[in-house]
Amino acid sequence: MSDNDDEDSRDELRESLDQAASGAPAAGWAVRDRFSANEIFERVLASATEEIAASKKRLFFSGLAAGFAIVLTFLGHTIGVEMFPNNRFLSAILYPVGFIYIILGHYQLYTENTLPPVALVLARLASIPLLLRVWGIVLVGNVVGAALGAYLLAHGGVLSPEAVQTGATFVSTGLDHGWWAVFNRALFAGWLVAGVVWLDHAARDTISRLVIIYISFYLIAATDLYHVITAACEVFYFLLVTDAGLVIVAYEYWLPVFLGNTIGGVFLVTLVNYAQTEQSRYPSIRELTLRELVFSWYGGRETSSPSQVPDNDNSENE
């Protein structure tokens, strides 16, 4: 056996040891504890493959748990603002708690899903209907969970009378900003949250992920940006403790947050990050045709490794 054959064998062994069960890189190629943009994108695709193939029941209840957990963020932010009403730097210190719980617990959060499934669609490994299916089910679950949590906060005697009034100021302040100001702030928040997903896939340990999550979401509250599921909790709470109308509050406050987060997450992060990668996809999975991309339910597998899927095999998710 020649030296070249020995070297090729060592490379193949190294590659097999550096792959997760999904086929995504488990370690960097050039530097083992760092990933290139291509390797990060492959890890994103691996996560998206599992998410987009999940059952409706799993997506909904995971989204419900995330929406309920976001109440921890609302609660922490309310207490922080009550204690430090004139110091935004300190009042935001507990805001990331709910997001830490959600992301490290692998619950489904709408903004967290703006990056992985879209990346899968861009790589033509999953269809647009599947993407909308994930978005819709997770969003409904998040909103229902946020509504349940807001109801408990409003009527469960959890907050002091002073904190009750403080919690209602989040929506009223947003309404004072105006539709476009809220949209622009939500745009930056969507970019920030989708960026957290990208960095989360670049990290290799829980401590690194914890620091990334905390700093990024702390910045949302400290800079007065808006997150759509937190905003949903704020809206339901506001409606429960005031006599405001649902339609006006939803249109003037929640809708621009929803649109801003979605556009910020998809266009400012996913498309930019995708553009810097080079054929970062699993070569053993054939790309969907244009018709399949737009009209089919193809894409994603929940249990099989993507590297094991035959070229001519695309499973339906319904």
NUTIZA-524294 format. One record per residue (C-alpha): residue in one letter; residue number from 0; y, x, z. Coordinates in nm, 4 decimals. Each point is the difference from the previous one (the first is absolute). Layout:
r: a&k: NUM&py: Y&px: X&pz: Z
...
//
This chain:
r: m&k: 0&py: 0.0000&px: 0.0000&pz: 0.0000
r: s&k: 1&py: 0.3399&px: 0.1376&pz: -0.0986
r: d&k: 2&py: 0.3017&px: 0.0402&pz: 0.2247
r: n&k: 3&py: 0.1688&px: -0.2863&pz: -0.1850
r: d&k: 4&py: -0.2944&px: -0.2290&pz: 0.0742
r: d&k: 5&py: 0.0137&px: 0.0940&pz: 0.3679
r: e&k: 6&py: 0.3716&px: -0.0711&pz: 0.0103
r: d&k: 7&py: -0.0471&px: -0.3367&pz: -0.1734
r: s&k: 8&py: -0.2701&px: -0.0920&pz: 0.2520
r: r&k: 9&py: 0.2266&px: 0.0891&pz: 0.2899
r: d&k: 10&py: 0.2825&px: -0.2069&pz: -0.1502
r: e&k: 11&py: -0.2301&px: -0.3009&pz: -0.0429
r: l&k: 12&py: -0.1235&px: 0.0330&pz: 0.3598
r: r&k: 13&py: 0.3553&px: 0.0280&pz: 0.1283
r: e&k: 14&py: 0.1091&px: -0.3056&pz: -0.1956
r: s&k: 15&py: -0.2930&px: -0.2034&pz: 0.1321
r: l&k: 16&py: 0.0882&px: 0.0966&pz: 0.3589
r: d&k: 17&py: 0.3658&px: -0.0886&pz: -0.0532
r: q&k: 18&py: -0.0625&px: -0.3550&pz: -0.1183
r: a&k: 19&py: -0.0110&px: -0.3124&pz: 0.2117
r: a&k: 20&py: -0.2624&px: -0.2674&pz: -0.0628
r: s&k: 21&py: 0.2462&px: -0.1775&pz: -0.2282
r: g&k: 22&py: 0.0325&px: 0.3098&pz: -0.2151
r: a&k: 23&py: 0.3567&px: 0.0704&pz: 0.1133
r: p&k: 24&py: 0.0934&px: 0.3548&pz: 0.1106
r: a&k: 25&py: -0.0700&px: 0.0708&pz: 0.3652
r: a&k: 26&py: 0.1827&px: 0.3339&pz: -0.0099
r: g&k: 27&py: 0.2574&px: 0.1629&pz: -0.2233
r: w&k: 28&py: -0.1095&px: 0.2148&pz: -0.2921
r: a&k: 29&py: 0.2521&px: 0.2848&pz: 0.0243
r: v&k: 30&py: 0.0649&px: -0.0256&pz: 0.3753
r: r&k: 31&py: -0.2633&px: -0.1929&pz: 0.1923
r: d&k: 32&py: 0.2335&px: -0.1690&pz: 0.2487
r: r&k: 33&py: 0.2487&px: -0.1086&pz: -0.2687
r: f&k: 34&py: -0.0404&px: -0.2344&pz: -0.2934
r: s&k: 35&py: 0.1646&px: 0.0144&pz: -0.3413
r: a&k: 36&py: 0.1668&px: -0.3107&pz: -0.1446
r: n&k: 37&py: -0.3093&px: -0.0609&pz: -0.2120
r: e&k: 38&py: -0.2283&px: 0.0218&pz: 0.3039
r: i&k: 39&py: 0.2205&px: -0.2338&pz: 0.2043
r: f&k: 40&py: -0.0051&px: -0.2476&pz: -0.2865
r: e&k: 41&py: -0.3810&px: 0.0133&pz: -0.0146
r: r&k: 42&py: -0.0119&px: -0.0771&pz: 0.3730
r: v&k: 43&py: 0.2384&px: -0.2922&pz: -0.0533
r: l&k: 44&py: -0.2283&px: -0.1301&pz: -0.2754
r: a&k: 45&py: -0.3009&px: 0.0290&pz: 0.2312
r: s&k: 46&py: 0.1726&px: -0.2150&pz: 0.2647
r: a&k: 47&py: 0.1198&px: -0.2484&pz: -0.2601
r: t&k: 48&py: -0.3500&px: -0.0371&pz: -0.1439
r: e&k: 49&py: -0.1235&px: -0.1295&pz: 0.3344
r: e&k: 50&py: 0.3045&px: -0.2172&pz: 0.0712
r: i&k: 51&py: 0.0128&px: -0.1729&pz: -0.3359
r: a&k: 52&py: -0.3709&px: -0.0889&pz: 0.0144
r: a&k: 53&py: 0.0121&px: -0.1464&pz: 0.3516
r: s&k: 54&py: -0.0934&px: -0.3647&pz: 0.0498
r: k&k: 55&py: 0.2649&px: -0.2668&pz: 0.0480
r: k&k: 56&py: -0.1142&px: -0.0549&pz: 0.3588
r: r&k: 57&py: 0.0269&px: 0.3676&pz: 0.0864
r: l&k: 58&py: 0.3435&px: 0.0346&pz: -0.1610
r: f&k: 59&py: 0.1375&px: -0.3112&pz: 0.1692
r: f&k: 60&py: -0.1181&px: 0.0716&pz: 0.3534
r: s&k: 61&py: 0.0967&px: 0.3652&pz: -0.0254
r: g&k: 62&py: 0.3423&px: -0.1151&pz: -0.1205
r: l&k: 63&py: 0.0137&px: -0.2567&pz: 0.2808
r: a&k: 64&py: -0.0687&px: 0.2718&pz: 0.2571
r: a&k: 65&py: 0.2716&px: 0.2191&pz: -0.1533
r: g&k: 66&py: 0.2521&px: -0.2849&pz: 0.0012
r: f&k: 67&py: -0.0756&px: -0.0731&pz: 0.3630
r: a&k: 68&py: 0.0248&px: 0.3700&pz: 0.0879
r: i&k: 69&py: 0.3446&px: 0.0221&pz: -0.1599
r: v&k: 70&py: 0.1168&px: -0.2069&pz: 0.2977
r: l&k: 71&py: -0.0331&px: 0.3213&pz: 0.2017
r: t&k: 72&py: 0.2674&px: 0.1516&pz: -0.2230
r: f&k: 73&py: 0.2258&px: -0.3039&pz: 0.0425
r: l&k: 74&py: -0.0565&px: 0.0055&pz: 0.3764
r: g&k: 75&py: 0.0660&px: 0.3720&pz: 0.0297
r: h&k: 76&py: 0.3119&px: -0.0201&pz: -0.2138
r: t&k: 77&py: 0.1320&px: -0.2974&pz: 0.1967
r: i&k: 78&py: -0.0443&px: 0.1778&pz: 0.3333
r: g&k: 79&py: 0.1553&px: 0.3170&pz: -0.1431
r: v&k: 80&py: 0.3083&px: -0.1815&pz: -0.1273
r: e&k: 81&py: 0.0352&px: -0.1883&pz: 0.3275
r: m&k: 82&py: -0.0085&px: 0.3236&pz: 0.2009
r: f&k: 83&py: 0.2155&px: 0.2061&pz: -0.2389
r: p&k: 84&py: 0.2174&px: -0.2507&pz: -0.1877
r: n&k: 85&py: 0.2518&px: 0.2640&pz: -0.1073
r: n&k: 86&py: -0.2408&px: 0.2830&pz: -0.0784
r: r&k: 87&py: -0.2088&px: -0.0562&pz: -0.3135
r: f&k: 88&py: -0.1694&px: 0.3386&pz: 0.0412
r: l&k: 89&py: -0.1567&px: -0.1026&pz: 0.3327
r: s&k: 90&py: -0.0426&px: -0.3711&pz: -0.0734
r: a&k: 91&py: -0.2393&px: 0.0793&pz: -0.2863
r: i&k: 92&py: -0.2339&px: 0.2137&pz: 0.2086
r: l&k: 93&py: -0.2731&px: -0.2679&pz: 0.0358
r: y&k: 94&py: 0.0303&px: -0.1492&pz: -0.3484
r: p&k: 95&py: -0.2933&px: 0.1974&pz: -0.1527
r: v&k: 96&py: -0.2558&px: -0.1210&pz: 0.2579
r: g&k: 97&py: -0.1333&px: -0.2888&pz: -0.2070
r: f&k: 98&py: -0.0259&px: 0.2113&pz: -0.3153
r: i&k: 99&py: -0.1929&px: 0.2721&pz: 0.1839
r: y&k: 100&py: -0.2429&px: -0.2659&pz: 0.1200
r: i&k: 101&py: -0.0370&px: -0.1436&pz: -0.3517
r: i&k: 102&py: -0.0302&px: 0.3144&pz: -0.2096
r: l&k: 103&py: -0.2225&px: 0.2020&pz: 0.2319
r: g&k: 104&py: -0.2118&px: -0.3129&pz: 0.0508
r: h&k: 105&py: -0.0338&px: -0.0448&pz: -0.3791
r: y&k: 106&py: 0.1305&px: -0.3553&pz: -0.0041
r: q&k: 107&py: 0.1409&px: -0.1434&pz: -0.3209
r: l&k: 108&py: 0.3804&px: 0.0041&pz: -0.0155
r: y&k: 109&py: 0.1807&px: -0.1292&pz: -0.3084
r: t&k: 110&py: 0.2352&px: 0.2942&pz: -0.0425
r: e&k: 111&py: -0.2824&px: 0.2450&pz: 0.0603
r: n&k: 112&py: -0.1795&px: -0.1614&pz: -0.2947
r: t&k: 113&py: 0.2851&px: 0.0536&pz: -0.2472
r: l&k: 114&py: -0.1224&px: 0.3533&pz: -0.0727
r: p&k: 115&py: -0.3827&px: 0.0265&pz: -0.0191
r: p&k: 116&py: -0.0838&px: -0.3110&pz: -0.2111
r: v&k: 117&py: 0.2899&px: 0.0640&pz: -0.2387
r: a&k: 118&py: -0.1200&px: 0.3572&pz: -0.0447
r: l&k: 119&py: -0.3425&px: -0.1378&pz: -0.0909
r: v&k: 120&py: 0.1556&px: -0.2308&pz: -0.2598
r: l&k: 121&py: 0.2090&px: 0.2844&pz: -0.1439
r: a&k: 122&py: -0.3175&px: 0.2030&pz: -0.0406
r: r&k: 123&py: -0.1502&px: -0.3069&pz: -0.1740
r: l&k: 124&py: -0.2870&px: -0.0155&pz: 0.2456
r: a&k: 125&py: 0.0823&px: -0.3501&pz: 0.1274
r: s&k: 126&py: 0.1617&px: -0.3062&pz: -0.1501
r: i&k: 127&py: 0.3369&px: -0.1547&pz: 0.0749
r: p&k: 128&py: -0.1573&px: -0.3296&pz: 0.1216
r: l&k: 129&py: -0.1916&px: 0.1988&pz: 0.2620
r: l&k: 130&py: 0.3229&px: 0.1674&pz: 0.1103
r: l&k: 131&py: 0.1730&px: -0.3375&pz: 0.0368
r: r&k: 132&py: -0.3045&px: -0.1335&pz: 0.1858
r: v&k: 133&py: 0.0264&px: 0.2765&pz: 0.2610
r: w&k: 134&py: 0.3754&px: -0.0381&pz: 0.0314
r: g&k: 135&py: -0.0134&px: -0.3780&pz: 0.0348
r: i&k: 136&py: -0.2790&px: -0.0193&pz: 0.2575
r: v&k: 137&py: 0.1361&px: 0.2845&pz: 0.2124
r: l&k: 138&py: 0.3552&px: -0.1382&pz: -0.0101
r: v&k: 139&py: -0.1151&px: -0.3458&pz: 0.1101
r: g&k: 140&py: -0.2084&px: 0.1515&pz: 0.2805
r: n&k: 141&py: 0.2921&px: 0.2178&pz: 0.1124
r: v&k: 142&py: 0.2450&px: -0.2908&pz: 0.0050
r: v&k: 143&py: -0.2379&px: -0.2316&pz: 0.1869
r: g&k: 144&py: -0.0693&px: 0.2706&pz: 0.2590
r: a&k: 145&py: 0.3713&px: 0.0715&pz: 0.0395
r: a&k: 146&py: 0.0690&px: -0.3721&pz: 0.0466
r: l&k: 147&py: -0.2640&px: -0.0290&pz: 0.2725
r: g&k: 148&py: 0.1396&px: 0.3013&pz: 0.1809
r: a&k: 149&py: 0.3575&px: -0.1268&pz: -0.0275
r: y&k: 150&py: -0.1043&px: -0.3341&pz: 0.1474
r: l&k: 151&py: -0.1584&px: 0.1702&pz: 0.3006
r: l&k: 152&py: 0.3101&px: 0.2113&pz: 0.0564
r: a&k: 153&py: 0.2333&px: -0.2982&pz: -0.0295
r: h&k: 154&py: -0.1984&px: -0.2331&pz: 0.2278
r: g&k: 155&py: -0.2203&px: 0.2284&pz: 0.2084
r: g&k: 156&py: 0.2598&px: 0.1238&pz: 0.2478
r: v&k: 157&py: -0.0610&px: 0.3600&pz: -0.1073
r: l&k: 158&py: 0.3682&px: 0.0865&pz: -0.0419
r: s&k: 159&py: 0.2831&px: -0.0295&pz: 0.2487
r: p&k: 160&py: 0.2811&px: -0.2452&pz: -0.0844
r: e&k: 161&py: 0.2159&px: 0.2931&pz: -0.1073
r: a&k: 162&py: -0.2735&px: 0.1398&pz: -0.2242
r: v&k: 163&py: -0.0545&px: -0.3443&pz: -0.1547
r: q&k: 164&py: 0.3586&px: 0.0018&pz: -0.1218
r: t&k: 165&py: -0.0280&px: 0.3613&pz: -0.1153
r: g&k: 166&py: -0.3047&px: -0.0808&pz: -0.2151
r: a&k: 167&py: 0.1960&px: -0.2683&pz: -0.1816
r: t&k: 168&py: 0.2752&px: 0.2427&pz: -0.1002
r: f&k: 169&py: -0.2147&px: 0.1851&pz: -0.2556
r: v&k: 170&py: 0.0046&px: -0.2865&pz: -0.2487
r: s&k: 171&py: 0.3621&px: -0.0979&pz: 0.0692
r: t&k: 172&py: 0.1077&px: 0.3608&pz: -0.0624
r: g&k: 173&py: -0.1950&px: 0.0025&pz: -0.3261
r: l&k: 174&py: 0.1644&px: -0.3233&pz: -0.1094
r: d&k: 175&py: 0.3397&px: 0.1552&pz: 0.0703
r: h&k: 176&py: -0.0870&px: 0.2958&pz: -0.2271
r: g&k: 177&py: -0.0523&px: -0.2252&pz: -0.3013
r: w&k: 178&py: -0.2798&px: -0.0355&pz: -0.2586
r: w&k: 179&py: 0.0563&px: 0.3193&pz: -0.2005
r: a&k: 180&py: 0.0607&px: 0.2213&pz: 0.3013
r: v&k: 181&py: -0.3277&px: -0.1179&pz: 0.1532
r: f&k: 182&py: -0.1786&px: 0.0532&pz: -0.3332
r: n&k: 183&py: 0.1297&px: 0.3559&pz: -0.0334
r: r&k: 184&py: -0.0965&px: 0.0863&pz: 0.3567
r: a&k: 185&py: -0.3463&px: -0.1467&pz: -0.0586
r: l&k: 186&py: -0.0286&px: 0.2027&pz: -0.3211
r: f&k: 187&py: 0.0318&px: 0.3223&pz: 0.1957
r: a&k: 188&py: -0.2414&px: -0.1297&pz: 0.2642
r: g&k: 189&py: -0.2580&px: -0.0776&pz: -0.2704
r: w&k: 190&py: 0.0367&px: 0.3520&pz: -0.1361
r: l&k: 191&py: -0.0408&px: 0.1394&pz: 0.3507
r: v&k: 192&py: -0.3082&px: -0.2070&pz: 0.0864
r: a&k: 193&py: -0.1815&px: 0.0714&pz: -0.3262
r: g&k: 194&py: 0.0843&px: 0.3660&pz: 0.0537
r: v&k: 195&py: -0.1744&px: -0.0191&pz: 0.3365
r: v&k: 196&py: -0.3166&px: -0.1091&pz: -0.1821
r: w&k: 197&py: 0.0263&px: 0.2989&pz: -0.2346
r: l&k: 198&py: 0.0547&px: 0.2410&pz: 0.2907
r: d&k: 199&py: -0.2781&px: -0.1666&pz: 0.1980
r: h&k: 200&py: -0.2434&px: 0.0913&pz: -0.2775
r: a&k: 201&py: 0.1362&px: 0.3551&pz: -0.0004
r: a&k: 202&py: -0.0676&px: 0.0411&pz: 0.3733
r: r&k: 203&py: -0.3355&px: 0.1104&pz: 0.1387
r: d&k: 204&py: 0.0207&px: -0.0898&pz: 0.3689
r: t&k: 205&py: 0.1092&px: -0.2874&pz: 0.2221
r: i&k: 206&py: 0.2817&px: 0.1900&pz: 0.1715
r: s&k: 207&py: 0.1661&px: 0.0748&pz: -0.3336
r: r&k: 208&py: -0.0323&px: -0.3633&pz: -0.1029
r: l&k: 209&py: 0.1433&px: -0.1141&pz: 0.3335
r: v&k: 210&py: 0.3069&px: 0.2211&pz: -0.0411
r: i&k: 211&py: 0.0533&px: -0.1132&pz: -0.3610
r: i&k: 212&py: -0.0277&px: -0.3681&pz: 0.0929
r: y&k: 213&py: 0.2235&px: 0.0271&pz: 0.3045
r: i&k: 214&py: 0.2838&px: 0.1931&pz: -0.1633
r: s&k: 215&py: 0.0005&px: -0.2074&pz: -0.3184
r: f&k: 216&py: 0.0024&px: -0.3413&pz: 0.1670
r: y&k: 217&py: 0.2385&px: 0.1146&pz: 0.2695
r: l&k: 218&py: 0.2404&px: 0.0780&pz: -0.2824
r: i&k: 219&py: -0.0182&px: -0.3611&pz: -0.1217
r: a&k: 220&py: 0.1344&px: -0.1376&pz: 0.3267
r: a&k: 221&py: 0.2384&px: 0.2893&pz: 0.0667
r: t&k: 222&py: 0.1682&px: -0.0417&pz: -0.3397
r: d&k: 223&py: -0.0064&px: -0.3833&pz: 0.0015
r: l&k: 224&py: -0.2437&px: -0.0388&pz: -0.2889
r: y&k: 225&py: -0.2317&px: -0.3000&pz: -0.0416
r: h&k: 226&py: -0.3769&px: -0.0428&pz: -0.0143
r: v&k: 227&py: -0.1365&px: -0.3230&pz: -0.1460
r: i&k: 228&py: -0.2664&px: -0.0788&pz: 0.2614
r: t&k: 229&py: 0.2226&px: 0.0938&pz: 0.2915
r: a&k: 230&py: 0.2644&px: -0.2188&pz: -0.1638
r: a&k: 231&py: -0.2522&px: -0.2867&pz: -0.0175
r: c&k: 232&py: -0.0550&px: 0.0268&pz: 0.3743
r: e&k: 233&py: 0.3752&px: 0.0113&pz: 0.0544
r: v&k: 234&py: 0.0538&px: -0.3083&pz: -0.2183
r: f&k: 235&py: -0.2628&px: -0.2119&pz: 0.1748
r: y&k: 236&py: 0.1310&px: 0.1083&pz: 0.3388
r: f&k: 237&py: 0.3577&px: -0.0780&pz: -0.1070
r: l&k: 238&py: -0.1009&px: -0.3471&pz: -0.1181
r: l&k: 239&py: -0.1800&px: -0.0683&pz: 0.3276
r: v&k: 240&py: 0.2912&px: 0.0934&pz: 0.2266
r: t&k: 241&py: 0.2847&px: -0.1379&pz: -0.2131
r: d&k: 242&py: 0.0624&px: -0.3083&pz: -0.2114
r: a&k: 243&py: 0.0345&px: 0.1930&pz: -0.3285
r: g&k: 244&py: -0.1505&px: -0.1342&pz: -0.3234
r: l&k: 245&py: -0.3136&px: 0.1614&pz: -0.1406
r: v&k: 246&py: 0.1049&px: -0.0087&pz: -0.3675
r: i&k: 247&py: 0.3361&px: 0.1670&pz: 0.0545
r: v&k: 248&py: -0.1382&px: 0.2733&pz: 0.2273
r: a&k: 249&py: -0.2969&px: 0.0648&pz: -0.2283
r: y&k: 250&py: 0.2174&px: 0.0280&pz: -0.3116
r: e&k: 251&py: 0.2891&px: 0.1941&pz: 0.1504
r: y&k: 252&py: -0.2041&px: 0.2376&pz: 0.2156
r: w&k: 253&py: -0.3764&px: 0.0101&pz: -0.0588
r: l&k: 254&py: -0.0021&px: -0.0248&pz: -0.3798
r: p&k: 255&py: 0.2239&px: 0.3039&pz: -0.0637
r: v&k: 256&py: -0.2062&px: 0.1991&pz: 0.2512
r: f&k: 257&py: -0.3213&px: -0.0991&pz: -0.1790
r: l&k: 258&py: 0.1334&px: 0.0889&pz: -0.3441
r: g&k: 259&py: 0.1617&px: 0.3222&pz: 0.1190
r: n&k: 260&py: -0.3138&px: 0.1251&pz: 0.1755
r: t&k: 261&py: -0.2194&px: -0.0846&pz: -0.2993
r: i&k: 262&py: 0.2211&px: 0.1611&pz: -0.2612
r: g&k: 263&py: 0.0691&px: 0.3015&pz: 0.2188
r: g&k: 264&py: -0.3674&px: 0.0554&pz: 0.0715
r: v&k: 265&py: -0.1215&px: -0.0465&pz: -0.3563
r: f&k: 266&py: 0.2670&px: 0.1541&pz: -0.2174
r: l&k: 267&py: 0.1653&px: 0.2643&pz: 0.2146
r: v&k: 268&py: -0.3238&px: 0.1488&pz: 0.1318
r: t&k: 269&py: -0.3099&px: -0.1072&pz: -0.1915
r: l&k: 270&py: 0.1376&px: 0.0564&pz: -0.3478
r: v&k: 271&py: 0.1695&px: 0.3279&pz: 0.0948
r: n&k: 272&py: -0.3078&px: 0.1356&pz: 0.1768
r: y&k: 273&py: -0.2253&px: -0.1146&pz: -0.2823
r: a&k: 274&py: 0.2215&px: 0.1709&pz: -0.2567
r: q&k: 275&py: -0.0499&px: 0.3410&pz: 0.1625
r: t&k: 276&py: -0.3805&px: -0.0179&pz: -0.0091
r: e&k: 277&py: -0.2244&px: 0.1139&pz: -0.2821
r: q&k: 278&py: -0.2937&px: -0.2269&pz: -0.0842
r: s&k: 279&py: -0.0600&px: -0.0570&pz: 0.3695
r: r&k: 280&py: -0.2798&px: -0.2513&pz: -0.0280
r: y&k: 281&py: -0.3749&px: -0.0141&pz: 0.0348
r: p&k: 282&py: -0.1272&px: 0.1058&pz: -0.3432
r: s&k: 283&py: -0.3302&px: -0.1839&pz: 0.0404
r: i&k: 284&py: 0.1732&px: -0.3407&pz: 0.0060
r: r&k: 285&py: 0.1146&px: -0.1211&pz: -0.3369
r: e&k: 286&py: 0.3563&px: -0.1184&pz: -0.0340
r: l&k: 287&py: 0.0519&px: -0.3729&pz: -0.0404
r: t&k: 288&py: 0.1109&px: -0.1280&pz: -0.3352
r: l&k: 289&py: 0.3423&px: -0.1619&pz: -0.0219
r: r&k: 290&py: -0.1587&px: -0.3445&pz: -0.0037
r: e&k: 291&py: -0.2115&px: 0.0811&pz: 0.3066
r: l&k: 292&py: 0.3011&px: 0.1483&pz: 0.1761
r: v&k: 293&py: 0.2012&px: -0.3209&pz: -0.0408
r: f&k: 294&py: -0.2581&px: -0.2790&pz: 0.0082
r: s&k: 295&py: -0.3199&px: 0.1202&pz: 0.1709
r: w&k: 296&py: -0.1160&px: 0.0362&pz: 0.3604
r: y&k: 297&py: -0.1428&px: 0.3478&pz: -0.0568
r: g&k: 298&py: 0.0500&px: 0.2961&pz: 0.2271
r: g&k: 299&py: -0.0918&px: 0.1469&pz: 0.3347
r: r&k: 300&py: -0.3231&px: 0.0244&pz: 0.1906
r: e&k: 301&py: -0.0329&px: -0.0505&pz: 0.3739
r: t&k: 302&py: -0.3113&px: 0.2065&pz: 0.0711
r: s&k: 303&py: -0.0852&px: 0.2165&pz: -0.2984
r: s&k: 304&py: 0.1556&px: 0.3391&pz: -0.0540
r: p&k: 305&py: 0.2291&px: -0.0130&pz: -0.3058
r: s&k: 306&py: -0.1638&px: 0.3164&pz: -0.1293
r: q&k: 307&py: -0.3296&px: -0.1881&pz: -0.0197
r: v&k: 308&py: 0.1235&px: -0.2947&pz: -0.2050
r: p&k: 309&py: -0.1348&px: 0.0070&pz: -0.3583
r: d&k: 310&py: 0.2496&px: 0.0009&pz: -0.2849
r: n&k: 311&py: -0.1070&px: -0.3407&pz: -0.1225
r: d&k: 312&py: -0.0116&px: -0.1686&pz: 0.3397
r: n&k: 313&py: 0.2976&px: -0.1841&pz: 0.1468
r: s&k: 314&py: -0.0745&px: -0.2461&pz: 0.2749
r: e&k: 315&py: 0.1892&px: -0.3227&pz: 0.0465
r: n&k: 316&py: 0.1547&px: -0.0776&pz: 0.3337
r: e&k: 317&py: -0.0303&px: -0.3696&pz: -0.0024
//
